[in-house]
Amino acid sequence: MSVAIVTGSSGLIGSEAVGFLHEQGLDVIGVDNDLRAYFFGADASTHWNEERLVAAFPRFTPHNIDIRHMELISDLFARYSRAISIVIHSAAQPSHDWAAREPMTDFSVNAVGTLNLLEATRTHCPDAAFILLSTNKVYGDAPNELPLIETETRWEVDPTHPFAAEGIDETMRIDQSKHSLFGASKLAGDVMAQEYGRYFGIKTGIFRGGCLTGPQHSGAELHGFLAYLARCTVTGTPYTVFGYKAKQVRDNIHSYDLVNALWHFAQNPTPGAVYNMGGSRFSNCSMLEAIALLEELSGRELEYTVGDQAREGDHIWYVSDVRRFRADYPDWDFRHSLRDMAEEIVEATRERFLEV
């Protein structure tokens, strides 16, 4: 039986990957030590999701392993060796703000942890596809240099700019900008994954995600804006928007659509490939637009304030141009619209927080 290893297996993308790969007939080995609870508090714990996965998928085996511990990672990979056909690395410290609190922890998770997994793959299963969930924050705040126009509910790129029609493509520069420490640590892992593809020939694919979301997201104030915004709206919790008049724009992609893209890549990988992957022009919104949508779907009004200070290195407008991936994998497409995602998240939030 072919084996898949998924890091961050109880998180949003990891748990979606567990279910998806299990349906493809693979034995799925999860790696997750619930660091999210350490980062963001008990309410952000993913333990509930691990319990759900164990109950739902009989060929899923979770392991409480920290990806920073090379010996433990190497032992796990050695156990399954060349039976491993795919590695999806979605474990991360994902927050701008949190990274500044503990830079050593942030870098050790995002950069050193990624290197550990790459080396374990090269040593024990060099024919496996290795997929890294990177981030659009590798571009730092360079996207903020785009010519922006303020409208009633959002910022938009001047329609004469090449990125206006489809979004930001992979030619956006990755240096000489403010990344936040999180963006810098993710960039280190991103470039290392590229190098393992180009230098060693490992089948690495790097996916620079926009806002990744879905009903299994354990959203927190510092990460997972749509899920946390839905939680605040549904439960009556006050919410603070950080800067940009609440008109900052993000593209949102459902966890299933992303994992489906990862699967397409794994079937025909190109070592060192880099793709921007988000909701693109198909699915994007500003904070004001997201608030209005969630208020409509929940039937509740959100109590929120708009602060003057934006997060360090944060984007004013970011929409992913996914045409490079579409060109390489034309059979892939989106299945979930922004409204679909918001409806699922609101319903899941009601079940998790109101019914409890």
PELIN-V58463 format. One record per residue. RES is the residue in one letter. SS is DSSP state (alpha for helix, beta for strand, coil for the rest). PSI is psi in degrees with one decimal (none if undefined). D_CENTER is the distance of its C-alpha to the mean C-alpha in Angstrom with 2 decimals. Layout:
BEGIN
<<RES:SS:PSI:D_CENTER> <RES:SS:PSI:D_CENTER>>
END
This chain:
BEGIN
<<M:coil:133.5:28.22> <S:coil:143.5:25.13> <V:beta:138.8:22.54> <A:beta:138.2:18.73> <I:beta:128.5:17.04> <V:beta:117.9:13.59> <T:beta:152.6:12.38> <G:coil:37.1:10.63> <S:coil:-16.8:12.47> <S:coil:-1.1:13.00> <G:coil:-172.3:9.55> <L:alpha:-61.3:7.79> <I:alpha:-39.8:6.61> <G:alpha:-45.7:9.44> <S:alpha:-35.9:11.94> <E:alpha:-40.4:11.48> <A:alpha:-38.1:12.03> <V:alpha:-50.9:14.98> <G:alpha:-41.6:16.64> <F:alpha:-48.6:16.21> <L:alpha:-35.4:17.57> <H:alpha:-41.2:20.23> <E:alpha:-24.4:21.41> <Q:coil:-2.1:21.84> <G:coil:7.9:24.25> <L:coil:151.0:22.50> <D:beta:130.8:22.96> <V:beta:123.8:19.60> <I:beta:118.1:19.50> <G:beta:143.5:16.91> <V:beta:112.7:16.31> <D:coil:125.8:15.36> <N:coil:21.8:17.54> <D:coil:40.8:15.98> <L:alpha:-19.8:15.50> <R:alpha:-34.4:13.44> <A:alpha:-35.4:16.97> <Y:alpha:-41.2:18.29> <F:alpha:-46.4:15.81> <F:alpha:3.0:16.10> <G:coil:168.1:19.12> <A:alpha:-33.6:20.36> <D:alpha:-20.4:19.08> <A:alpha:3.1:15.43> <S:coil:144.6:16.50> <T:coil:11.0:14.92> <H:alpha:-37.6:18.40> <W:alpha:-35.9:19.18> <N:alpha:-36.5:16.48> <E:alpha:-42.0:17.89> <E:alpha:-39.8:21.30> <R:alpha:-42.9:20.33> <L:alpha:-42.9:19.05> <V:alpha:-39.5:22.24> <A:alpha:-31.8:24.40> <A:alpha:-28.3:22.94> <F:coil:102.8:22.56> <P:coil:-22.8:25.63> <R:coil:21.0:24.38> <F:beta:127.4:21.38> <T:beta:111.6:22.26> <P:beta:148.3:20.17> <H:beta:130.3:20.94> <N:coil:81.7:20.72> <I:coil:136.6:20.12> <D:coil:124.4:18.76> <I:coil:-11.0:17.18> <R:coil:-13.2:19.29> <H:coil:95.7:22.41> <M:alpha:-39.7:23.28> <E:alpha:-42.6:26.28> <L:alpha:-40.2:24.54> <I:alpha:-45.2:21.79> <S:alpha:-41.0:24.63> <D:alpha:-41.0:26.70> <L:alpha:-46.0:24.07> <F:alpha:-37.8:23.61> <A:alpha:-32.2:27.40> <R:alpha:-38.0:27.97> <Y:alpha:-23.7:26.37> <S:alpha:-129.8:26.97> <R:alpha:-0.7:27.29> <A:alpha:-17.6:26.54> <I:beta:119.8:22.82> <S:beta:-17.6:21.76> <I:beta:137.6:17.97> <V:beta:121.3:15.53> <I:beta:114.7:11.81> <H:beta:98.9:10.41> <S:coil:0.1:7.21> <A:coil:139.8:9.23> <A:coil:159.6:8.96> <Q:coil:114.9:10.64> <P:coil:8.1:8.15> <S:coil:134.7:11.01> <H:alpha:-59.0:13.41> <D:alpha:-40.5:16.33> <W:alpha:-35.7:16.10> <A:alpha:-35.7:16.06> <A:alpha:-22.2:19.43> <R:alpha:-41.6:20.88> <E:coil:76.2:20.52> <P:alpha:-36.2:19.88> <M:alpha:-41.8:21.12> <T:alpha:-46.2:18.77> <D:alpha:-48.4:15.71> <F:alpha:-37.8:16.97> <S:alpha:-35.5:18.14> <V:alpha:-53.3:14.87> <N:alpha:-35.4:12.66> <A:alpha:-56.7:15.57> <V:alpha:-41.0:18.24> <G:alpha:-41.6:16.16> <T:alpha:-42.9:14.71> <L:alpha:-41.0:18.35> <N:alpha:-44.0:19.65> <L:alpha:-39.3:17.65> <L:alpha:-43.9:18.63> <E:alpha:-36.7:22.20> <A:alpha:-37.7:22.34> <T:alpha:-46.2:21.33> <R:alpha:-35.6:23.97> <T:alpha:-41.6:26.54> <H:alpha:-25.5:26.25> <C:coil:62.6:24.61> <P:coil:-13.4:24.75> <D:coil:-4.2:24.74> <A:coil:151.3:21.37> <A:beta:130.7:18.40> <F:beta:118.2:15.79> <I:beta:122.8:12.24> <L:beta:128.3:9.90> <L:beta:97.1:6.15> <S:beta:-159.1:7.16> <T:beta:154.7:6.75> <N:alpha:-10.7:9.44> <K:alpha:-7.6:10.91> <V:alpha:-18.4:12.69> <Y:alpha:-1.6:15.06> <G:coil:-147.9:16.04> <D:coil:17.7:18.04> <A:alpha:-36.3:19.75> <P:alpha:-20.9:18.55> <N:alpha:-9.0:20.69> <E:alpha:-6.7:23.69> <L:coil:148.6:23.50> <P:coil:111.9:26.48> <L:beta:146.4:25.36> <I:beta:131.1:27.51> <E:beta:127.6:27.46> <T:coil:-172.3:28.05> <E:coil:-37.2:28.79> <T:coil:-4.9:25.28> <R:coil:164.2:22.94> <W:beta:144.3:22.89> <E:beta:153.4:23.19> <V:beta:138.7:23.76> <D:coil:127.5:27.43> <P:coil:-13.9:28.11> <T:coil:-10.1:30.01> <H:coil:144.4:27.03> <P:coil:-26.5:25.63> <F:coil:-6.4:22.03> <A:coil:-41.7:23.28> <A:coil:-42.6:23.55> <E:coil:-15.6:20.32> <G:coil:-171.2:17.98> <I:beta:127.3:17.00> <D:coil:-176.6:17.37> <E:coil:-1.3:16.94> <T:coil:-8.8:20.28> <M:coil:135.0:19.04> <R:coil:153.2:20.22> <I:coil:1.7:18.16> <D:coil:-179.8:21.00> <Q:coil:46.2:23.61> <S:coil:170.2:21.33> <K:coil:117.6:20.01> <H:coil:-23.2:16.49> <S:alpha:156.9:16.58> <L:alpha:-34.1:16.79> <F:alpha:-48.2:13.07> <G:alpha:-36.3:12.77> <A:alpha:-41.2:15.73> <S:alpha:-37.4:14.62> <K:alpha:-35.9:11.41> <L:alpha:-37.8:13.88> <A:alpha:-44.9:16.25> <G:alpha:-38.1:14.10> <D:alpha:-51.5:13.21> <V:alpha:-36.5:16.95> <M:alpha:-39.9:18.05> <A:alpha:-39.0:16.20> <Q:alpha:-42.8:17.90> <E:alpha:-38.4:21.11> <Y:alpha:-28.9:21.12> <G:alpha:-48.0:20.94> <R:alpha:-34.5:23.61> <Y:coil:-46.2:25.81> <F:coil:-10.9:25.77> <G:coil:13.4:24.90> <I:coil:143.0:22.04> <K:beta:68.3:20.08> <T:beta:138.8:16.86> <G:beta:130.1:14.23> <I:beta:119.1:11.69> <F:beta:110.4:8.94> <R:beta:96.6:8.20> <G:beta:147.2:5.53> <G:coil:-135.1:7.09> <C:beta:114.0:6.54> <L:beta:131.8:4.72> <T:beta:175.5:7.67> <G:coil:173.0:10.62> <P:coil:-17.9:13.63> <Q:coil:8.7:12.44> <H:coil:125.9:10.25> <S:coil:75.6:12.26> <G:coil:144.4:11.95> <A:beta:165.7:13.82> <E:coil:-36.1:15.55> <L:coil:-3.4:13.66> <H:beta:136.3:10.07> <G:coil:58.8:8.95> <F:alpha:-43.3:11.68> <L:alpha:-42.1:12.50> <A:alpha:-42.0:12.76> <Y:alpha:-37.5:14.66> <L:alpha:-41.3:16.70> <A:alpha:-41.8:17.69> <R:alpha:-45.1:18.70> <C:alpha:-41.1:20.82> <T:alpha:-46.5:22.38> <V:alpha:-38.2:23.27> <T:alpha:-4.2:24.57> <G:coil:26.1:26.31> <T:coil:130.7:24.45> <P:coil:147.8:24.88> <Y:beta:142.1:21.92> <T:beta:128.1:21.86> <V:beta:132.9:20.36> <F:beta:94.6:20.12> <G:coil:-177.6:22.26> <Y:alpha:23.1:22.59> <K:alpha:20.8:24.72> <A:alpha:23.1:21.74> <K:coil:8.1:21.61> <Q:coil:143.7:18.40> <V:beta:136.1:16.50> <R:beta:146.1:12.86> <D:beta:140.7:11.91> <N:beta:130.9:10.13> <I:beta:135.8:9.20> <H:beta:143.0:9.99> <S:alpha:-35.1:8.31> <Y:alpha:-45.2:11.70> <D:alpha:-37.4:11.88> <L:alpha:-49.3:8.88> <V:alpha:-36.0:10.39> <N:alpha:-39.4:13.70> <A:alpha:-41.1:12.96> <L:alpha:-38.7:12.15> <W:alpha:-41.9:15.42> <H:alpha:-43.8:17.29> <F:alpha:-44.1:16.52> <A:alpha:-26.0:17.65> <Q:alpha:-22.0:20.89> <N:coil:69.0:21.86> <P:coil:149.0:19.94> <T:coil:114.8:20.92> <P:coil:128.9:20.70> <G:coil:11.6:18.78> <A:beta:142.5:17.33> <V:beta:130.8:14.79> <Y:beta:133.7:13.12> <N:beta:132.7:11.58> <M:beta:112.1:9.56> <G:coil:-165.3:9.27> <G:coil:-15.1:11.91> <S:alpha:-154.3:14.51> <R:alpha:-10.4:17.92> <F:alpha:-34.7:17.63> <S:coil:98.7:15.44> <N:beta:160.3:15.29> <C:beta:159.5:17.02> <S:beta:170.6:18.30> <M:alpha:-45.2:18.36> <L:alpha:-40.8:21.95> <E:alpha:-38.1:21.22> <A:alpha:-41.8:18.49> <I:alpha:-45.6:21.04> <A:alpha:-41.0:23.78> <L:alpha:-44.7:21.93> <L:alpha:-34.7:21.02> <E:alpha:-41.3:24.57> <E:alpha:-47.2:25.98> <L:alpha:-32.2:24.14> <S:alpha:-19.5:24.80> <G:coil:19.3:28.30> <R:coil:152.0:27.84> <E:coil:133.5:27.90> <L:coil:132.5:25.36> <E:coil:111.5:26.99> <Y:beta:156.7:25.13> <T:beta:155.0:26.09> <V:beta:113.9:24.98> <G:beta:162.4:25.23> <D:coil:-24.7:26.47> <Q:coil:120.2:24.22> <A:coil:161.7:20.79> <R:coil:146.7:18.23> <E:coil:126.8:18.97> <G:coil:9.6:17.40> <D:coil:155.8:15.63> <H:coil:143.1:15.69> <I:coil:-43.2:18.39> <W:beta:124.4:17.37> <Y:beta:118.4:14.42> <V:coil:128.6:14.41> <S:beta:132.5:13.13> <D:coil:112.3:16.05> <V:coil:14.9:15.17> <R:alpha:-31.6:18.83> <R:alpha:-44.2:18.62> <F:alpha:-44.0:16.58> <R:alpha:-38.2:18.90> <A:alpha:-37.5:21.85> <D:alpha:-27.6:21.04> <Y:coil:72.4:20.06> <P:coil:-13.6:22.11> <D:coil:-10.9:22.05> <W:coil:147.0:18.40> <D:coil:164.7:17.90> <F:coil:146.8:16.09> <R:coil:-20.3:17.43> <H:coil:121.1:16.10> <S:coil:170.5:17.21> <L:alpha:-43.6:16.13> <R:alpha:-40.5:19.10> <D:alpha:-48.4:18.32> <M:alpha:-47.1:14.95> <A:alpha:-40.1:16.74> <E:alpha:-44.9:19.60> <E:alpha:-42.5:17.68> <I:alpha:-42.5:15.92> <V:alpha:-44.7:19.36> <E:alpha:-43.7:21.11> <A:alpha:-37.3:18.84> <T:alpha:-41.7:19.20> <R:alpha:-44.9:22.93> <E:alpha:-40.5:23.15> <R:alpha:-36.1:21.37> <F:alpha:-37.2:22.99> <L:alpha:-44.4:26.11> <E:coil:-35.5:27.56> <V:coil:none:27.18>>
END
